[in-house]
């Protein structure tokens, strides 16, 4: 028997359209993916990231309609892939690492997340999104390290991290505000994240195109 997942304020039953706003707002990911695909013809990894961005929207749509364990995997896998591919792209094309070194540096994200997630779980409000908080923090670390080397790229990272923090807040207060906001606030996570991920691709694309 399939096990249903009821994790969001908007879901009031097991039906396919039990989360219509959470489902439909995933279109933002797809729209951002199409825009960035068209803008990234000369940057192969930016195009790859655009494809993954579209898959994030599809996976999240499946999760918010089917609400099953397999759909949760379809939701989370492209997100992990986007993080790792983006880190590899920055390590290789901005830091100038050889591909195998960039791959090794990218793999360090796994122990980084394992160590830091328990820390974020203790943070009020954002603790429910502890699995994601490590990402904007890492973006800010990269921004600080790259500030003198590539200030425009670093500023782009800061903007991306700020948008992600706001979207994490929307994700985190969804259940808390359920009594006052019946549709919840999770859909803002989709809207802001779609914008943020598209922005991060654009920041990387601009750097590569300029250099």
C-alpha positions as CSV (number, residue, x, y, z in Angstrom):
1,X,0.0,0.0,0.0
2,X,1.3,3.4,-0.9
3,X,1.9,5.7,2.0
4,X,0.5,9.2,1.7
5,X,2.4,12.3,2.9
6,X,0.5,15.2,4.5
7,X,3.2,17.8,5.2
8,X,1.7,21.1,4.2
9,X,-1.1,23.4,5.4
10,X,-3.0,23.4,2.1
11,X,-3.4,19.6,1.9
12,X,-6.7,18.7,3.5
13,X,-7.2,15.3,2.0
14,X,-5.7,12.5,-0.2
15,X,-6.9,13.8,-3.5
16,X,-4.8,14.6,-6.6
17,X,-5.8,18.3,-6.4
18,X,-5.7,18.6,-2.6
19,X,-2.8,21.2,-3.0
20,X,-3.8,23.2,-6.1
21,X,-1.8,26.3,-5.3
22,X,1.3,24.4,-4.2
23,X,1.0,22.3,-7.4
24,X,0.3,25.1,-9.9
25,X,3.0,27.4,-8.6
26,X,5.7,24.9,-9.7
27,X,5.2,26.4,-13.2
28,X,7.6,29.2,-12.0
29,X,10.4,26.6,-12.1
30,X,9.5,25.6,-15.6
31,X,9.2,29.2,-16.8
32,X,12.5,30.1,-15.3
33,X,14.1,27.0,-16.9
34,X,12.8,27.9,-20.4
35,X,14.0,31.5,-20.1
36,X,17.5,30.4,-18.9
37,X,17.7,27.6,-21.5
38,X,17.2,30.3,-24.2
39,X,19.8,32.6,-22.6
40,X,22.5,30.0,-22.1
41,X,23.2,28.7,-25.6
42,X,26.9,29.4,-25.2
43,X,27.3,28.0,-21.7
44,X,26.8,24.2,-21.6
45,X,26.6,23.8,-17.9
46,X,24.1,26.7,-17.6
47,X,21.9,24.8,-20.1
48,X,22.3,21.6,-18.0
49,X,21.3,23.6,-14.9
50,X,18.3,24.9,-16.8
51,X,17.2,21.3,-17.6
52,X,17.6,20.3,-13.9
53,X,15.6,23.4,-12.9
54,X,12.7,22.2,-15.1
55,X,12.9,18.8,-13.5
56,X,12.7,20.5,-10.1
57,X,9.4,21.9,-11.1
58,X,8.2,18.6,-12.5
59,X,9.3,16.7,-9.4
60,X,7.7,19.2,-7.0
61,X,4.5,19.1,-9.0
62,X,4.3,15.3,-8.7
63,X,4.9,15.5,-5.0
64,X,2.2,18.1,-4.3
65,X,-0.3,16.2,-6.4
66,X,0.5,12.5,-5.6
67,X,1.9,13.1,-2.1
68,X,3.6,9.7,-2.0
69,X,7.1,8.6,-1.0
70,X,8.2,8.0,-4.6
71,X,7.0,11.5,-5.5
72,X,9.0,13.0,-2.6
73,X,12.1,11.3,-4.0
74,X,11.2,12.8,-7.5
75,X,11.0,16.2,-5.7
76,X,14.2,16.1,-3.8
77,X,16.6,14.4,-6.2
78,X,16.7,17.2,-8.8
79,X,17.3,19.8,-6.0
80,X,20.3,17.8,-4.9
81,X,21.5,17.5,-8.5
82,X,21.2,21.3,-9.0
83,X,23.2,22.0,-5.9
84,X,26.0,19.6,-6.9
85,X,26.2,20.6,-10.6
86,X,26.2,24.3,-9.6
87,X,29.0,23.8,-7.1
88,X,31.0,21.9,-9.7
89,X,30.4,24.7,-12.3
90,X,31.7,27.4,-9.8
91,X,34.6,25.3,-8.7
92,X,35.7,24.6,-12.2
93,X,34.9,27.8,-14.1
94,X,35.3,30.4,-11.4
95,X,38.0,28.9,-9.1
96,X,39.7,27.4,-12.1
97,X,40.0,23.9,-10.6
98,X,40.8,20.9,-12.8
99,X,37.6,18.9,-13.4
100,X,38.6,16.1,-11.1
101,X,39.6,18.6,-8.3
102,X,36.3,20.4,-8.8
103,X,34.4,17.1,-8.5
104,X,36.2,16.3,-5.3
105,X,35.6,19.8,-3.9
106,X,31.9,19.4,-4.8
107,X,31.7,16.1,-3.0
108,X,32.6,17.9,0.2
109,X,29.1,19.3,0.2
110,X,27.9,16.0,1.6
111,X,29.9,16.0,4.8
112,X,29.3,19.8,5.1
113,X,25.6,19.2,5.1
114,X,25.8,16.2,7.5
115,X,27.7,18.4,10.0
116,X,25.6,21.6,9.7
117,X,22.1,20.3,9.4
118,X,21.9,19.3,13.1
119,X,23.0,22.9,14.0
120,X,20.2,24.4,11.9
121,X,17.7,22.1,13.5
122,X,18.2,23.9,16.7
123,X,17.4,27.3,15.1
124,X,13.8,28.6,15.9
125,X,11.4,28.7,13.0
126,X,14.0,27.7,10.4
127,X,14.7,24.5,12.1
128,X,11.9,22.7,10.2
129,X,13.8,23.5,7.0
130,X,17.2,22.6,8.4
131,X,18.0,20.4,5.4
132,X,18.1,23.5,3.2
133,X,19.6,26.2,5.4
134,X,23.1,25.0,4.7
135,X,22.7,26.1,1.1
136,X,22.3,29.9,1.4
137,X,25.0,29.8,4.1
138,X,27.4,28.1,1.7
139,X,26.4,30.6,-1.0
140,X,27.4,33.5,1.4
141,X,30.7,31.7,2.2
142,X,31.5,31.5,-1.5
143,X,30.4,35.2,-1.9
144,X,32.8,36.3,0.8
145,X,35.7,34.2,-0.6
146,X,35.1,35.6,-4.1
147,X,34.4,39.2,-3.2
148,X,37.8,40.6,-4.2
149,X,38.3,38.2,-7.1
150,X,34.9,38.7,-8.8
151,X,32.8,41.3,-7.0
152,X,29.9,41.2,-9.5
153,X,29.6,37.4,-9.1
154,X,29.8,37.7,-5.3
155,X,27.1,40.4,-5.3
156,X,24.9,38.1,-7.4
157,X,25.5,35.3,-4.8
158,X,24.5,37.6,-2.0
159,X,21.2,38.5,-3.8
160,X,20.5,34.8,-4.4
161,X,21.2,33.9,-0.8
162,X,18.9,36.6,0.4
163,X,16.0,35.4,-1.8
164,X,16.6,31.9,-0.6
165,X,16.5,32.9,3.0
166,X,13.1,34.6,2.4
167,X,11.8,31.5,0.6
168,X,13.0,29.3,3.5
169,X,11.1,31.5,5.9
170,X,8.0,31.0,3.8
171,X,8.5,27.3,3.8
172,X,9.2,27.1,7.5
173,X,6.1,29.1,8.7
174,X,3.6,27.2,6.5
175,X,2.2,25.0,9.3
176,X,2.7,27.7,12.0
177,X,0.4,30.1,10.2
178,X,-2.1,27.5,9.0
179,X,-4.9,28.7,11.3
180,X,-4.6,32.2,9.9
181,X,-3.6,31.4,6.3
182,X,-5.6,28.4,5.2
183,X,-3.8,27.9,1.9
184,X,-0.5,28.1,3.8
185,X,2.7,29.8,2.7
186,X,4.6,27.0,1.0
187,X,3.7,28.2,-2.5
188,X,5.9,31.2,-1.9
189,X,8.8,28.7,-1.5
190,X,8.1,27.7,-5.1
191,X,7.7,31.2,-6.5
192,X,10.8,32.6,-4.8
193,X,12.9,29.5,-5.3
194,X,12.1,29.4,-9.0
195,X,13.2,33.1,-9.3
196,X,16.3,32.4,-7.1
197,X,17.5,29.4,-9.1
198,X,17.0,31.1,-12.4
199,X,18.9,34.1,-11.0
200,X,21.8,31.8,-9.9
201,X,22.0,30.3,-13.4
202,X,22.1,33.9,-14.8
203,X,24.8,35.0,-12.5
204,X,27.0,32.0,-13.5
205,X,26.1,32.5,-17.2
206,X,27.1,36.1,-17.1
207,X,30.4,35.4,-15.5
208,X,31.3,32.6,-18.0
209,X,30.2,34.7,-21.0
210,X,32.2,37.7,-19.8
211,X,35.4,35.7,-19.3
